[in-house]
Amino acid sequence: MRFGAVLLVQALFCAVSWVAAQDQNDVQYSDAIVPEGTAIAKLTLANFAKFIKENELVLGEFTVPWCLHSKILLPELVKAAERLDADKGIKVFQVDCSVDGPLCDQIGIAHYPSLKTFKNHKMMKDNEYTGRRTANDIYDFMVNHVASPVKRVQDVAQLHEMYLAPDKMENPAVVYYGAEPQFDEIFGKAANELLNSFSFVSCAQCASENEDLRDKVVLYMPPVDERELELNNHTVRPETSVFELTDLASVDLEELRSWLMYSRLPYFDNANIDNYRLYMESKLPLAYFFYVSPQEYMDYKEFFGELGRKYRGKMNFLGLNALVFHSHVRFLNMKEQFPLFAIHDLPVNQKYGLPQLTDDEYKSLTDLIQLDRGEITQLVDDFLAGTAVPLVKSQPIPETQENANVTRVVGMNHDEMVHDATMDVVVRYFADWDAQSRKLEPAFNEVAAMFAMDPEANVKVRFVDVDAAENDILSFPVTSFPTIAVYPAGSQGPPLVHQGVVAKNSLMLFIRDAGAHHIDGFELMKKYNLTEDIDSDSAVDDVVANKDAEVREENAHDEL
């Protein structure tokens, strides 16, 4: 997900100290880009698809030359790549996102460095390596992918000795006490996807020693050191480290995945670089409490902990230090008036919050704002009931248009402008701060100008720009930039969305195929003797589309 969530992740990453560089006594590189002569392959848009298709299992680093964290990682990554290639034939590659931005955007790179795994020629769903950045840990992580992701044990003693002993649990352990073939398949798929985050263990015989565990999945959380709890008392954790998922006959892969992703989280916690990513990965609505002082956090900690317990699996609750993350408030469509409570419905990018003061009222305050616990609870209840009213952000409707060929549209007039009885409407949803949006703009404007010069195309196709970072589109929540969509003439429903890397030629193909009028941009180029420059934007489509194809295939089997 892009938007403010990604920006906050990036801010948190940037805030992490790079003291780790002092521990490096290996070769130092001038920047984060790997030089020639190592075991790391350097990939571009031109050779990416071929490389993935030729290798069963690969690890890829996506970075930019100036990233300090990537520079620190590079010596360890080179050592890991040499061992992986020599011992297991596992390849490691690097992509420079400053050169191949469209490829990195298509993969979904939100920060640098990003280490992504590809298995069986597909990008894995839980594909990012987030472990320790050492050669040995990276090596072990990739080697583990070669073996079966589900570890099988024979009895309870072996289970506890090998996987549940306190000194053996680095990740949460997911244990299946059963052997039902249909669920065993689902369990294996979940293990393949989430191997980076959990240890998956199957013990079909263990239930004979404890009938209460038969046909159950239990999540065992790693123990937390008592000293850490004393120092880090901002977390409201579940009372037990064991969770049970029962009635496996009705559980599908998505339910199992979702249960695991939120069950590992505290009921309420303070945002930091490690836990924020976990909250985002749960894909549940996220409720934010912005506090001003540590004491204020502690005053509300138990209250939000109780809400987190009550609404487990429906919504997560997280505290943010307003002095550090004050700018994130603007992505929630709220003013910087603290303390503050807001809800971000991540899947559809809609925001909700308590009423705020006018600017003059806020300036005249002599005491800090006091949040009403009853109002917070009511907003949460209304949101979950579907009756809460979202906070809609919109720029003013432009009085004049800067580009005669592309109409600038805002949140207030979006729906009336994109639904047209007679014209196909092509929309570029962008963000000013997004590099790929800026890179696409000239090609989008060029295509729009070409259509505008033709009398027939000019009255059948309209081109529209929407700054989706500054305007909320409730009818079509945008979750990545840039997004290209076509609303066919006469359609009142959701648009058709361009898939894959967007370039001039793929844009014209999309307009031709998705529009009701099927206006062919290539025919216009021939008609007006325009130069045809072919964009190599399809090289990565097959590989990245494998992830979407996998999802479609699983949907067809009613597993997602």
C-alpha positions as CSV (number, residue, x, y, z in Angstrom):
1,M,0.0,0.0,0.0
2,R,1.2,3.4,-0.8
3,F,-0.1,6.8,0.5
4,G,0.8,7.9,4.1
5,A,1.3,4.4,5.3
6,V,4.3,3.9,3.0
7,L,5.6,7.4,3.8
8,L,5.5,6.6,7.5
9,V,7.3,3.3,6.9
10,Q,10.0,5.2,5.0
11,A,10.2,7.9,7.7
12,L,10.7,5.1,10.3
13,F,13.4,3.5,8.2
14,C,15.2,6.8,7.8
15,A,15.1,7.4,11.5
16,V,16.9,4.1,12.3
17,S,20.5,4.7,13.2
18,W,23.2,3.3,11.0
19,V,25.5,2.6,13.9
20,A,25.6,-1.0,12.5
21,A,28.2,0.3,10.0
22,Q,30.7,0.4,12.8
23,D,30.5,-3.3,13.1
24,Q,31.4,-3.9,9.5
25,N,35.0,-4.9,9.0
26,D,34.6,-6.2,5.4
27,V,35.1,-4.6,2.0
28,Q,33.4,-1.2,1.8
29,Y,31.8,0.0,-1.4
30,S,31.6,3.5,-2.8
31,D,27.8,3.3,-3.0
32,A,25.0,0.7,-2.6
33,I,25.3,-0.6,-6.2
34,V,27.2,-3.9,-6.5
35,P,30.3,-3.7,-8.7
36,E,31.1,-6.2,-11.4
37,G,32.8,-9.5,-10.5
38,T,30.6,-10.7,-7.6
39,A,28.0,-13.4,-7.4
40,I,25.2,-10.9,-7.5
41,A,23.6,-10.4,-10.9
42,K,22.6,-6.9,-11.9
43,L,19.1,-7.0,-13.4
44,T,17.2,-4.4,-15.4
45,L,13.8,-4.3,-16.9
46,A,15.3,-5.9,-20.1
47,N,16.6,-9.1,-18.4
48,F,14.5,-9.4,-15.3
49,A,11.8,-11.7,-16.6
50,K,14.3,-14.0,-18.3
51,F,16.4,-14.3,-15.1
52,I,13.4,-15.2,-12.9
53,K,12.1,-17.8,-15.4
54,E,15.6,-19.5,-15.5
55,N,15.9,-19.9,-11.7
56,E,13.6,-21.8,-9.3
57,L,14.6,-19.8,-6.2
58,V,16.2,-16.3,-6.1
59,L,16.7,-13.5,-3.7
60,G,16.6,-9.9,-5.0
61,E,17.8,-6.7,-3.5
62,F,16.0,-3.5,-4.7
63,T,17.9,-0.3,-3.8
64,V,19.3,3.1,-4.9
65,P,22.9,4.1,-5.0
66,W,22.7,6.7,-2.1
67,C,20.9,4.4,0.4
68,L,23.1,4.1,3.5
69,H,21.4,1.0,4.8
70,S,21.9,-0.7,1.5
71,K,25.6,0.3,1.5
72,I,25.9,-1.2,5.0
73,L,24.2,-4.4,3.8
74,L,26.1,-4.9,0.6
75,P,29.3,-6.6,1.9
76,E,27.1,-9.2,3.8
77,L,24.9,-9.7,0.8
78,V,27.9,-10.3,-1.4
79,K,29.2,-13.0,1.0
80,A,25.8,-14.6,1.2
81,A,25.4,-14.6,-2.6
82,E,28.8,-16.4,-3.0
83,R,27.9,-19.1,-0.5
84,L,24.4,-19.6,-1.8
85,D,25.6,-19.9,-5.4
86,A,28.5,-22.2,-4.5
87,D,26.6,-24.5,-2.1
88,K,23.1,-24.5,-3.3
89,G,23.0,-22.9,-6.8
90,I,20.7,-20.2,-5.4
91,K,21.0,-16.9,-7.2
92,V,21.0,-13.4,-5.8
93,F,20.4,-10.3,-7.9
94,Q,20.2,-6.5,-7.5
95,V,18.0,-3.9,-9.2
96,D,18.9,-0.2,-9.1
97,C,15.6,1.5,-8.6
98,S,17.0,4.9,-9.6
99,V,17.4,3.5,-13.1
100,D,14.6,1.0,-13.3
101,G,11.9,2.8,-11.3
102,P,8.9,1.2,-13.2
103,L,10.2,-2.3,-12.4
104,C,10.6,-1.5,-8.7
105,D,7.2,0.2,-8.6
106,Q,5.6,-2.9,-10.2
107,I,7.2,-5.2,-7.6
108,G,5.8,-2.9,-4.9
109,I,9.1,-1.5,-3.4
110,A,8.2,0.8,-0.5
111,H,11.7,1.3,1.1
112,Y,15.4,0.6,0.5
113,P,16.9,-1.8,0.7
114,S,14.1,-4.3,0.0
115,L,15.1,-8.0,-0.1
116,K,12.4,-10.0,-2.0
117,T,12.2,-13.8,-2.6
118,F,11.0,-15.4,-5.8
119,K,10.2,-19.1,-5.8
120,N,9.0,-21.3,-8.7
121,H,9.2,-18.3,-11.0
122,K,6.8,-16.3,-8.9
123,M,7.0,-13.5,-6.4
124,M,6.1,-15.0,-3.1
125,K,3.2,-13.3,-1.2
126,D,5.2,-13.0,2.0
127,N,8.2,-12.2,0.0
128,E,10.3,-9.8,2.0
129,Y,13.2,-10.8,4.1
130,T,13.1,-8.9,7.3
131,G,15.6,-10.9,9.4
132,R,19.1,-9.8,10.6
133,R,21.2,-8.4,7.8
134,T,24.1,-10.8,8.1
135,A,25.5,-13.2,5.5
136,N,24.8,-16.2,7.7
137,D,21.2,-15.3,8.4
138,I,20.5,-14.5,4.8
139,Y,22.1,-17.8,3.8
140,D,20.1,-19.8,6.3
141,F,16.9,-18.0,5.3
142,M,17.3,-18.9,1.6
143,V,18.4,-22.5,2.3
144,N,15.3,-23.0,4.4
145,H,13.2,-22.3,1.3
146,V,14.7,-25.4,-0.4
147,A,13.4,-27.8,2.1
148,S,9.7,-28.3,2.9
149,P,8.4,-25.3,4.8
150,V,6.4,-27.5,7.2
151,K,8.5,-29.3,9.7
152,R,7.1,-32.6,10.9
153,V,7.6,-34.1,14.4
154,Q,6.6,-37.4,15.9
155,D,5.6,-36.5,19.5
156,V,5.1,-33.7,22.0
157,A,8.6,-34.1,23.5
158,Q,10.2,-33.6,20.1
159,L,7.9,-30.7,19.4
160,H,8.9,-28.9,22.6
161,E,12.6,-29.7,22.3
162,M,13.0,-28.6,18.7
163,Y,10.5,-25.8,18.2
164,L,8.9,-24.6,21.5
165,A,11.8,-24.4,23.8
166,P,12.4,-20.7,24.8
167,D,15.9,-20.7,23.4
168,K,14.7,-22.1,20.0
169,M,11.8,-19.7,19.3
170,E,12.9,-16.8,17.2
171,N,9.6,-16.6,15.3
172,P,6.1,-17.5,16.4
173,A,5.5,-21.2,16.0
174,V,2.3,-22.4,14.2
175,V,1.6,-26.0,15.2
176,Y,-1.1,-28.2,13.4
177,Y,-2.3,-31.1,15.6
178,G,-3.9,-33.1,12.9
179,A,-3.7,-34.8,9.5
180,E,-6.8,-33.9,7.5
181,P,-5.6,-33.9,3.9
182,Q,-7.6,-30.8,2.7
183,F,-6.4,-28.6,5.6
184,D,-2.9,-30.1,5.4
185,E,-2.7,-28.6,1.9
186,I,-3.9,-25.2,3.1
187,F,-1.4,-25.4,5.9
188,G,1.4,-26.1,3.5
189,K,0.4,-23.1,1.3
190,A,0.4,-20.8,4.3
191,A,3.8,-22.1,5.2
192,N,5.2,-21.3,1.8
193,E,3.9,-17.8,1.9
194,L,4.7,-16.9,5.5
195,L,7.9,-18.8,6.0
196,N,9.7,-15.5,6.7
197,S,7.5,-14.7,9.6
198,F,6.5,-18.0,11.3
199,S,7.8,-21.5,11.9
200,F,5.2,-24.1,10.7
201,V,5.2,-27.4,12.4
202,S,2.9,-30.4,11.9
203,C,2.5,-33.1,14.6
204,A,-0.3,-35.5,13.6
205,Q,0.5,-37.9,16.5
206,C,0.7,-35.2,19.2
207,A,-3.1,-35.1,19.7
208,S,-3.0,-38.7,21.1
209,E,-1.2,-37.3,24.1
210,N,-3.7,-34.4,24.5
211,E,-7.2,-34.9,23.0
212,D,-8.0,-31.2,23.5
213,L,-5.5,-30.4,20.8
214,R,-6.9,-32.7,18.1
215,D,-7.5,-31.0,14.8
216,K,-6.5,-27.6,16.1
217,V,-3.9,-25.0,15.0
218,V,-2.1,-23.3,17.9
219,L,0.1,-20.2,17.6
220,Y,2.8,-20.1,20.2
221,M,4.5,-16.7,20.7
222,P,8.2,-16.4,21.6
223,P,8.7,-15.6,25.3
224,V,9.4,-12.0,26.2
225,D,12.2,-11.3,28.6
226,E,11.0,-9.9,31.9
227,R,13.6,-7.1,31.8
228,E,12.4,-6.1,28.4
229,L,8.8,-5.9,29.7
230,E,10.0,-3.7,32.6
231,L,11.8,-1.3,30.3
232,N,9.2,-1.4,27.5
233,N,6.0,-1.1,29.5
234,H,4.1,0.6,26.6
235,T,2.8,-2.7,25.2
236,V,-0.5,-4.3,26.1
237,R,0.0,-7.9,25.3
238,P,-2.4,-10.8,25.4
239,E,-2.5,-12.6,28.7
240,T,-1.4,-15.9,27.1
241,S,1.1,-16.7,24.5
242,V,-1.1,-19.5,23.1
243,F,-4.0,-19.0,20.6
244,E,-6.2,-21.6,19.1
245,L,-7.9,-21.8,15.7
246,T,-10.6,-24.5,15.7
247,D,-13.3,-25.8,13.3
248,L,-10.7,-26.4,10.5
249,A,-13.3,-27.8,8.1
250,S,-14.5,-24.3,7.3
251,V,-11.1,-22.5,7.3
252,D,-9.6,-21.4,4.0
253,L,-6.2,-20.1,3.2
254,E,-7.1,-16.4,3.6
255,E,-8.7,-16.9,7.0
256,L,-5.7,-18.8,8.3
257,R,-3.3,-16.2,6.9
258,S,-5.4,-13.3,8.4
259,W,-5.6,-15.0,11.8
260,L,-1.9,-15.5,12.0
261,M,-1.1,-11.9,10.9
262,Y,-3.2,-10.3,13.6
263,S,-2.8,-12.9,16.4
264,R,0.9,-12.2,16.6
265,L,0.2,-8.5,17.5
266,P,-0.3,-6.9,20.9
267,Y,-3.7,-5.5,21.7
268,F,-2.1,-2.0,21.8
269,D,1.5,-0.9,21.1
270,N,3.7,2.1,20.4
271,A,4.7,2.6,16.8
272,N,8.3,1.8,15.9
273,I,10.2,0.5,12.8
274,D,9.7,-3.1,13.7
275,N,6.1,-3.3,14.7
276,Y,4.6,-0.8,12.2
277,R,5.3,-3.1,9.3
278,L,3.5,-6.0,11.1
279,Y,0.4,-3.9,11.7
280,M,0.4,-3.0,8.0
281,E,0.8,-6.6,6.9
282,S,-2.3,-7.6,8.9
283,K,-4.4,-5.6,6.4
284,L,-6.9,-4.7,9.1
285,P,-8.3,-1.2,9.7
286,L,-5.7,0.6,11.9
287,A,-6.8,3.0,14.7
288,Y,-4.2,5.7,15.6
289,F,-3.8,7.4,19.0
290,F,-1.5,10.4,18.6
291,Y,-0.2,11.4,22.0
292,V,2.0,14.3,23.1
293,S,3.8,13.0,26.2
294,P,4.8,9.6,27.6
295,Q,2.4,10.2,30.5
296,E,-0.5,10.8,28.1
297,Y,0.3,7.5,26.4
298,M,0.3,5.7,29.8
299,D,-3.0,7.4,30.7
300,Y,-4.8,5.9,27.7
301,K,-2.8,2.6,27.4
302,E,-5.2,0.3,29.3
303,F,-8.2,1.9,27.6
304,F,-6.9,1.2,24.1
305,G,-5.6,-2.2,25.2
306,E,-9.2,-3.1,26.1
307,L,-10.5,-1.9,22.8
308,G,-7.8,-4.0,21.1
309,R,-8.9,-7.0,23.0
310,K,-12.6,-6.4,22.3
311,Y,-12.1,-5.9,18.6
312,R,-9.4,-8.5,18.0
313,G,-9.4,-9.6,14.3
314,K,-11.5,-6.5,13.3
315,M,-9.3,-3.6,14.0
316,N,-5.8,-2.9,15.3
317,F,-4.8,-0.1,17.7
318,L,-1.5,1.7,17.7
319,G,0.0,4.7,19.4
320,L,2.1,7.3,17.7
321,N,4.3,10.0,19.2
322,A,2.8,13.3,17.8
323,L,6.2,15.1,18.2
324,V,7.8,12.6,15.9
325,F,4.9,11.7,13.5
326,H,2.9,14.9,13.4
327,S,3.1,15.1,9.6
328,H,1.4,11.8,9.2
329,V,-1.9,13.4,10.4
330,R,-2.4,15.1,7.0
331,F,-2.6,11.7,5.4
332,L,-5.5,11.0,7.7
333,N,-7.3,14.2,6.6
334,M,-7.0,15.7,10.0
335,K,-5.5,18.8,11.6
336,E,-2.4,18.7,13.8
337,Q,-4.5,19.1,17.0
338,F,-3.1,16.7,19.7
339,P,-3.9,14.4,21.3
340,L,-5.9,12.9,18.4
341,F,-7.7,9.7,17.5
342,A,-8.3,8.5,13.9
343,I,-9.1,5.4,12.0
344,H,-7.5,4.4,8.6
345,D,-9.4,1.7,6.7
346,L,-6.4,0.5,4.9
347,P,-8.0,-1.8,2.2
348,V,-10.0,1.1,0.8
349,N,-7.9,4.1,2.0
350,Q,-10.7,5.8,3.8
351,K,-10.2,7.8,7.0
352,Y,-12.4,8.6,10.0
353,G,-11.8,10.8,13.0
354,L,-13.4,12.7,15.9
355,P,-14.6,16.3,15.3
356,Q,-11.9,18.9,15.5
357,L,-11.8,22.5,16.5
358,T,-11.5,25.4,14.1
359,D,-8.1,27.0,13.7
360,D,-9.1,30.0,15.8
361,E,-10.6,27.8,18.5
362,Y,-7.4,25.7,18.7
363,K,-5.2,28.8,18.9
364,S,-7.3,30.2,21.8
365,L,-6.9,27.0,23.9
366,T,-5.3,27.4,27.3
367,D,-5.3,23.7,28.2
368,L,-4.5,20.6,26.2
369,I,-7.3,18.8,24.4
370,Q,-8.9,16.0,26.4
371,L,-10.1,13.1,24.3
372,D,-13.5,11.6,25.4
373,R,-13.3,7.9,25.8
374,G,-16.9,7.5,25.1
375,E,-16.6,9.3,21.8
376,I,-13.7,7.2,20.8
377,T,-15.7,4.0,21.5
378,Q,-18.7,5.3,19.6
379,L,-16.6,6.1,16.6
380,V,-15.1,2.6,16.6
381,D,-18.6,1.0,16.9
382,D,-20.0,3.2,14.1
383,F,-17.1,2.4,11.9
384,L,-17.4,-1.4,12.4
385,A,-21.2,-1.0,11.9
386,G,-20.6,0.8,8.6
387,T,-22.4,4.0,9.7
388,A,-19.4,6.2,10.3
389,V,-18.9,9.1,7.8
390,P,-15.5,9.2,6.3
391,L,-13.4,12.3,6.2
392,V,-13.2,13.3,2.6
393,K,-10.4,15.5,1.3
394,S,-10.8,17.5,-1.8
395,Q,-9.0,20.4,-3.5
396,P,-11.2,23.2,-4.9
397,I,-12.7,22.6,-8.3
398,P,-10.2,24.4,-10.7
399,E,-11.5,27.6,-12.2
400,T,-9.2,27.3,-15.2
401,Q,-7.5,24.3,-16.8
402,E,-3.8,24.5,-17.5
403,N,-3.8,21.7,-20.1
404,A,-6.4,21.9,-22.8
405,N,-6.1,18.2,-23.6
406,V,-6.2,16.9,-20.0
407,T,-8.9,17.9,-17.6
408,R,-7.8,18.3,-13.9
409,V,-10.4,16.8,-11.7
410,V,-10.7,16.9,-7.8
411,G,-12.6,14.8,-5.3
412,M,-15.7,17.0,-5.3
413,N,-16.4,16.6,-9.1
414,H,-14.7,13.3,-9.8
415,D,-17.8,11.1,-10.2
416,E,-19.6,13.4,-12.5
417,M,-16.5,13.9,-14.7
418,V,-15.5,10.3,-15.1
419,H,-19.0,8.9,-15.9
420,D,-20.0,10.1,-19.3
421,A,-22.8,8.8,-21.5
422,T,-20.9,9.3,-24.8
423,M,-17.2,9.4,-24.0
424,D,-14.5,6.9,-22.8
425,V,-12.8,8.7,-19.9
426,V,-9.1,7.9,-19.3
427,V,-7.9,8.8,-15.8
428,R,-4.4,9.2,-14.4
429,Y,-4.5,9.0,-10.6
430,F,-1.2,10.4,-9.5
431,A,0.7,12.0,-6.6
432,D,3.0,15.0,-7.0
433,W,5.6,13.5,-4.7
434,D,5.7,10.2,-6.6
435,A,8.6,9.8,-9.0
436,Q,6.7,7.3,-11.2
437,S,3.8,9.7,-11.5
438,R,6.0,12.4,-12.7
439,K,7.8,10.1,-15.1
440,L,4.5,9.0,-16.7
441,E,3.0,12.5,-17.1
442,P,4.8,13.5,-20.4
443,A,3.7,10.2,-22.1
444,F,0.1,10.6,-20.8
445,N,0.0,14.2,-22.1
446,E,1.4,13.2,-25.4
447,V,-1.2,10.5,-26.0
448,A,-3.9,13.0,-24.9
449,A,-2.7,15.6,-27.3
450,M,-2.7,13.1,-30.2
451,F,-6.3,12.0,-29.5
452,A,-7.3,15.7,-29.2
453,M,-6.0,16.5,-32.7
454,D,-8.3,14.0,-34.3
455,P,-11.9,15.1,-34.8
456,E,-13.4,11.7,-34.1
457,A,-11.2,10.7,-31.2
458,N,-11.6,14.1,-29.6
459,V,-15.3,13.6,-29.0
460,K,-15.1,10.0,-28.0
461,V,-12.2,9.9,-25.5
462,R,-11.5,12.3,-22.6
463,F,-8.3,12.4,-20.6
464,V,-8.4,13.3,-16.9
465,D,-5.8,13.9,-14.2
466,V,-6.5,13.4,-10.5
467,D,-4.1,14.1,-7.7
468,A,-5.2,11.2,-5.6
469,A,-2.9,12.1,-2.7
470,E,-4.8,15.3,-2.2
471,N,-8.3,14.2,-3.2
472,D,-10.2,11.2,-1.7
473,I,-12.1,9.2,-4.3
474,L,-14.7,7.3,-2.3
475,S,-16.1,5.5,-5.4
476,F,-12.7,4.3,-6.4
477,P,-10.1,4.3,-3.6
478,V,-6.6,4.5,-5.1
479,T,-3.9,2.5,-3.4
480,S,-0.9,3.0,-5.6
481,F,0.6,5.6,-7.9
482,P,0.3,6.1,-10.7
483,T,-2.9,4.2,-11.5
484,I,-4.4,4.4,-15.0
485,A,-8.1,3.6,-15.3
486,V,-10.7,3.8,-18.1
487,Y,-14.4,4.4,-17.5
488,P,-16.0,3.2,-20.7
489,A,-18.7,5.4,-22.2
490,G,-22.1,4.8,-20.6
491,S,-20.7,2.9,-17.7
492,Q,-21.8,3.8,-14.2
493,G,-19.7,1.2,-12.4
494,P,-16.1,0.9,-11.3
495,P,-13.4,1.5,-14.0
496,L,-11.2,-0.9,-15.8
497,V,-7.6,-0.6,-14.4
498,H,-4.4,-0.9,-16.3
499,Q,-2.2,-3.8,-15.1
500,G,1.5,-3.8,-15.4
501,V,4.1,-1.2,-16.1
502,V,2.5,1.9,-17.8
503,A,4.2,3.4,-20.8
504,K,3.0,5.2,-24.0
505,N,2.3,2.1,-26.1
506,S,0.8,0.0,-23.3
507,L,-1.4,3.0,-22.5
508,M,-2.7,3.2,-26.1
509,L,-3.4,-0.5,-26.2
510,F,-5.3,-0.2,-22.9
511,I,-7.4,2.7,-24.2
512,R,-8.2,0.7,-27.3
513,D,-9.2,-2.5,-25.5
514,A,-10.9,-1.1,-22.5
515,G,-12.9,1.8,-24.0
516,A,-16.3,1.4,-25.5
517,H,-15.3,3.1,-28.7
518,H,-12.0,1.1,-29.1
519,I,-10.1,4.1,-30.6
520,D,-6.8,2.9,-31.8
521,G,-3.9,5.2,-31.0
522,F,-1.5,3.4,-33.3
523,E,-3.9,4.1,-36.2
524,L,-3.8,7.8,-35.2
525,M,0.0,7.7,-35.3
526,K,-0.1,6.3,-38.8
527,K,-2.8,8.8,-39.9
528,Y,-0.8,11.8,-38.8
529,N,2.6,10.4,-39.6
530,L,3.8,10.5,-36.0
531,T,7.0,8.9,-34.9
532,E,6.4,5.5,-33.2
533,D,8.8,4.9,-30.4
534,I,8.4,1.4,-29.0
535,D,8.6,1.2,-25.2
536,S,9.9,-2.0,-23.7
537,D,7.3,-2.1,-20.9
538,S,6.2,-5.7,-21.3
539,A,9.3,-7.6,-20.3
540,V,8.4,-7.8,-16.6
541,D,4.7,-8.3,-17.1
542,D,4.7,-12.1,-17.4
543,V,6.7,-12.6,-14.2
544,V,4.9,-10.1,-12.0
545,A,1.6,-11.2,-13.4
546,N,2.3,-14.7,-12.1
547,K,1.5,-13.4,-8.7
548,D,-1.9,-12.1,-9.9
549,A,-2.4,-15.4,-11.9
550,E,-1.7,-17.4,-8.7
551,V,-4.4,-15.4,-6.9
552,R,-6.9,-15.9,-9.7
553,E,-6.1,-19.6,-9.8
554,E,-6.6,-19.9,-6.0
555,N,-9.9,-17.9,-6.3
556,A,-11.1,-20.4,-8.9
557,H,-10.5,-23.2,-6.4
558,D,-12.4,-21.2,-3.7
559,E,-9.3,-21.0,-1.5
560,L,-9.0,-17.2,-1.2
